[in-house]
Amino acid sequence: MAVREIFAGMPWWVKWIAVPVIAIVVFGGLIASLVAFVVGLLFKILIFVILVGGLVFVVRKFLSSSSGNGW
């Protein structure tokens, strides 16, 4: 209730503009690093899936072409 009482007498622009801007300035680096971590992780997962898919494709092609050799 104390936060509501503090903001009760403030103009609308303090609640909806000034406070979010201050939060972004204070926590902007943390937010940016979290977003960068998530994007980097998704990129690494995508690269992993592409490489494993390519490996499976190459192995299947190799095994189907050399299946008559009695490997």
VENNOR-V103234 format. One record per run of one state. SS is the DSSP state (helix for helix, strand for strand, loop for the rest). FROM is the first residue (numbers start at 1). LEN is the number of residues. Records with the same first field share a line. If there is no record, write none. Layout:
SS: FROM-LEN / FROM-LEN
This chain:
loop: 1-1 / 9-3 / 66-1 / 70-2
helix: 2-7 / 12-54 / 67-3
